[in-house]
Amino acid sequence: MIGHSKKQIIGVTRVRNEEFLIKDVLDHLANYLDGVIVYDDASTDKTLHILKRHHLVLEVIENKIWESDREQRSKAEGGHRQLLFDKAKAYKPEWIYVFDADEFVEFKENLNIADNNVDAYYFRLFDYYITAKDVNKKYSEREFIGPEYRDIPMMFRATLDLKFHSRVPRGFQNKKFGGYVKHYGKAITIESWERKCRYYINHLIEKQPGDIDISEKWQKRLGKAIHEKSDFFNDLIKWEDKNEFGVELSAEIEKLTTINLNILVANSSLDTVGGSETFTYAVLEELKKYPNFNVEYFTFNKGEISNRIEKVLGINFMSLKKYDLILANHYTVVNELYKFGFVIQTCHGIYPKLEQPSKKANGYVAISQEVQSHLANKGVVSKLIYNSINLTRFYPKKTINKIPKVLLSLCHSEDANKTIKELAEQLELAYLEAYKYKDPIWKVEDLINQADIVFGLGRSAYEAMSCGRPVLVYDARRYFPSYSDGYVKNILGFSLLNNCSGRYSKKQLTIEDLKKEVKKYNFYDSMFFRDFSKKELDIRKNIAKYIDYYLVLKELEYNRRFSTKLKNIVKKIKKKVLNILKKTIKKLNFKIVYNSF
């Protein structure tokens, strides 16, 4: 129990043929709930027998005839829950917990159910999967989950007038995080996976992201119970890593698995390590994992990065005459490729010339508000999508020190490196450096994880933040003045407006100034920077935004073409009608004149 008196929380669930795990679930829930009311939907196994003998079950509503019609079945999903919720109210509990029979909840520690400002609690649900490694084990011994989670409202104040049309009802406003849920529905047995697939295929009607029916989605999953990746093509993780690598399962991410596209990703140069080069690599790496995408790359200058793209990712140089989507950096690339498909240009800055928008692109992405405003001043409408980082590559592999011991420079200037090195010496701190023009380092994440504070701008700063490193925005780039935002934690939102370039604060810092900035270091800022990265920089979410943007632009283009075609048709019809009217009037005039004689 979590410290509440009798009948404070009652659980309700609808079940059918859950003999494999219903007892385990009820035993587990006895740690949290005061009782459970169950709707048994015509079970044909031992489920009903188990329910009637379990001490936690207050009441079982027995349905003897199972409804197989798809439309009626879909209505029953909400109808049964409504019946259960209303039934539970008779026991006068404080809260009603709505769950499925394949879910194991973990209430948040010190969950305050006495908080009168809360109508509902949502729980973060992760899917467990069967893998080749644990296929012969019991479901509860499965090792891997998908990183995708859903935040589902599941516990509601009993006084609410809720209306269930699906699992999530209407009628509540204020919700808070309540804990985690282990969902074993995809991980019980291979046979149960196949039954689940056929249930969704044959008995439910429900539109899914990507405008496909739920039956179509599960049809593709038949015969694929054993997983190497999640159903959304992400690497599987362990339960203890859920907070580090979890990603919310948005409609945009789901949509990625439903569309077949030929995609070309292009950058002017891929010969050495740099911001747009590593961005291009990360985009290709993310797109490659989707089997429904055929992905290739283009560049004017091949080299170290293009070799990695081909050898490590297995992605080929441009070979097709037409692509559905071209994701391009740099105006020169757009001008070269626009004839080969629909182009979205990503503009990474207001400098240098390469970052300026090409008139031949079909759409534009700005990676900061500063860039978006710059494009708007040129008459270009753009979508804001922040810089994208692979958070499963750039993450905190090592905890930072309570007191800083190591400074790392990711600056692109020898002058900046000399200043930071001198700063480290004066503060008696170790100094590390990754100077791309002298000794470019590919696995820079390993170097970042050795440092406590990282100096750099733009993508360098974002990669450091993703590794949970406090960042001091500072450099001396050759194409704009040496500006700094300093230790950026307290002004990160403002610094982000200008892509963490230093152009927000425009400070020009001396060594003495830098010493003051270093003193702002706080061990707990590590979590702040990592959380920011998960929210804004996760490439899994940002690629979904790109594809969704493409689909919106294509729809607008189709509507414009249809509108133009319709206007042309109307114009032709008007012309024909006018010609007919003219001929008719001529004939009428002739008859009038003829008859007058």
TAHUSUL-V377628 format. One record per helix or strand of 3 or more residues. SS is the DSSP state (@ for helix, = for strand). FROM is the first residue (numbers start at 0). TO is the last residue. If there is no record, write none. Layout:
ss & from & to
SS & FROM & TO
SS & FROM & TO
This chain:
ss & from & to
= & 8 & 14
@ & 21 & 28
= & 34 & 40
@ & 46 & 51
= & 56 & 62
@ & 69 & 88
= & 94 & 97
= & 102 & 106
= & 119 & 129
@ & 138 & 140
= & 143 & 156
= & 174 & 182
@ & 189 & 202
@ & 213 & 218
@ & 238 & 244
@ & 250 & 255
= & 260 & 265
@ & 274 & 287
= & 292 & 297
@ & 303 & 310
= & 322 & 328
@ & 330 & 339
= & 340 & 346
@ & 352 & 354
= & 362 & 365
@ & 368 & 376
= & 405 & 408
@ & 413 & 426
= & 429 & 432
@ & 435 & 438
@ & 443 & 447
= & 452 & 455
@ & 457 & 465
= & 469 & 473
= & 483 & 486
@ & 488 & 496
@ & 510 & 517
@ & 524 & 535
@ & 538 & 595
